[in-house]
Amino acid sequence: MKILPYSRQKIDSHDIKEVTKVLKSNFLTQGNKVPEFEKKIAKKIKVKYAIASNSGTSALHIACLSLNLKKGDLVWTSANSFVASINCAKYIGAKVDFVDIDSETYNISIKNLEKKLIKAKKNKKLPKLIIIVHFAGLPCDLKKIYKLSKIYKFKIIEDASHAIGAKYYNSLIGNCKYSDITTFSFHPVKIITSGEGGMCLTNNKILKDRMLLFRSHGITKDNKKFFIKKNQPWYYEQQSLGYNYRLSDIHAALGISQLKKLNYFVKQRNKIAKNYYKLLNDLPLTLPKKIKGYYSAFHLFVVKIDFQKTKKSYNQIFKYLRKNNIWINLHYLPIYNHPYYKKLGKNKKEFNNMENYYKSAISIPVYPGLSYSEQIYIKNKLKKIL
Ligand SMILES: Cc1ncc(COP(=O)(O)O)c(C=O)c1O
């Protein structure tokens, strides 16, 4: 029997045709496919600027750099995320800290964030930047976080790696109405893929220009922006220390083709989620929270095991499902528990909700192409082991 992963890509003949066209063209990189991908994403999301990069991680890094993050600045993120959500600040030498999650949405807890901000203000240790994560595709409460950012004067990056296609009160996540920058990831497990790839979105021209520089070695070829005025046609100049974080045209062509199917992919994920809400209703599990006005992209479908109603251990359940080809995962181990971050010596008492969450959470398969009979199979295996 085939493996059922927690998520995966769906590639069709149109995707293959579009990538092949680039392979047969003159430009494998730095051609016109990347600008086309950027324009199409910006138009779809209704945001002014989109800057493609070669991963969600590099997108987060140039986003931090463009906000002038410096060594020693303080950055916070949710305890429940992939490490890239905070590594991006570490690359710059920032000091990092985490905020506990909400026990129902598994997103950053607004209550805990506010408490932590009040305390930080007293101690004169307010963060310069908070990176919020729309975990599993469910939007954070953007209006409330934005309001806090005005009071406590921090910048906001939305890590929307899980949430392209998600909606917050009818607006697509990524329009930056309540943030400085949003980032996407196009890794194959995500909603749409470009193989590897990422994107930064913003309405701020200065940030856009900085991100473009950092993406490509800190070099500009635009004579209107030169520090040293030269008329020679061959001239270009490096103005800051940048990277090669460019996306190739091969990847961009796949991204453009996948973008056409964004609505369909998100609908399919929501359809499977709807089936799961019915199929798993009477099992000893907590199903993902639904919030009125929010439309999740369901990058993940996380269920929490009710250990009061089942006598099995987390490991037994995990192993049994994997043995039966259901390739479930834990999203996520608290970031502060990774050996690299353990040296920060975080007090677990500050993260009660996260501690309870990760000991019982598993992500079960959700992706376009997961058939109804496979969903039934997953339900039956869950029922048996629980
Ligand atoms: C929340 C989150 N942020 C950032 C990333 C990094 O994205 P990428 O793998 O494209 O570098 C991921 C990828 O798993 C993610 O889940």
The ligand as a Tripos MOL2 file, in Angstrom:
@<TRIPOS>MOLECULE
LIG
   16    16     1     0     0
SMALL
NO_CHARGES

@<TRIPOS>ATOM
      1 C1          6.1020   28.1230    9.5100 C.3       1 LIG1
      2 C2          7.2350   27.9540    8.5480 C.ar      1 LIG1
      3 N1          8.0800   28.9800    8.3590 N.ar      1 LIG1
      4 C3          9.1000   28.8980    7.4860 C.ar      1 LIG1
      5 C4          9.3370   27.7480    6.7710 C.ar      1 LIG1
      6 C5         10.5120   27.6840    5.8470 C.3       1 LIG1
      7 O1         10.1410   27.5070    4.5310 O.3       1 LIG1
      8 P1         11.1250   26.8090    3.4780 P.3       1 LIG1
      9 O2         11.1380   25.3520    3.7530 O.co2     1 LIG1
     10 O3         10.5020   27.1420    2.1460 O.co2     1 LIG1
     11 O4         12.4580   27.4360    3.6350 O.co2     1 LIG1
     12 C6          8.5000   26.6490    6.9340 C.ar      1 LIG1
     13 C7          8.7420   25.4020    6.1770 C.2       1 LIG1
     14 O5          8.4970   24.3320    6.5850 O.2       1 LIG1
     15 C8          7.4160   26.7570    7.8540 C.ar      1 LIG1
     16 O6          6.5930   25.7170    8.0630 O.3       1 LIG1
@<TRIPOS>BOND
     1     1     2 1
     2     2     3 ar
     3     2    15 ar
     4     3     4 ar
     5     4     5 ar
     6     5     6 1
     7     5    12 ar
     8     6     7 1
     9     7     8 1
    10     8     9 2
    11     8    10 1
    12     8    11 1
    13    12    13 1
    14    12    15 ar
    15    13    14 2
    16    15    16 1
@<TRIPOS>SUBSTRUCTURE
     1 LIG1         1 GROUP 0 **** ****
